[in-house]
């Protein structure tokens, strides 16, 4: 699953991002860099349509080992997690400081998915 990176540099399959549903993680193929999340039921604070229970991904931690920092892995992990949330009609709670303080300011298009307390969940993307 190699693909072109944002800088036009060819990324190897070892750099691909893998979703591990059972571990609630997005990680590199070697498992060294990861984004950990937890699922949150928002049904008590918001309303869904069509009988679908509102949910959010609380993105709690992003980790990239020192040997792999500066390669854009944290951003790629976030890209994968936000794309997943959008495709599954979920909101995002950016608990991780990297996501809230660095990733979202650099990628403001994803702000539409960020859950704000008391805000109804937009289920139109389901």
Secondary structure as GFF3:
##gff-version 3
##sequence-region A 1 126
A	DSSP	three_ten_helix	13	15	.	.	.	ID=ss1
A	DSSP	beta_strand	17	20	.	.	.	ID=ss2
A	DSSP	three_ten_helix	21	23	.	.	.	ID=ss3
A	DSSP	beta_strand	25	28	.	.	.	ID=ss4
A	DSSP	beta_strand	34	41	.	.	.	ID=ss5
A	DSSP	beta_strand	55	63	.	.	.	ID=ss6
A	DSSP	three_ten_helix	66	68	.	.	.	ID=ss7
A	DSSP	alpha_helix	73	87	.	.	.	ID=ss8
A	DSSP	beta_strand	91	93	.	.	.	ID=ss9
A	DSSP	alpha_helix	97	98	.	.	.	ID=ss10
A	DSSP	pi_helix	99	103	.	.	.	ID=ss11
A	DSSP	alpha_helix	104	106	.	.	.	ID=ss12
A	DSSP	three_ten_helix	108	113	.	.	.	ID=ss13
###
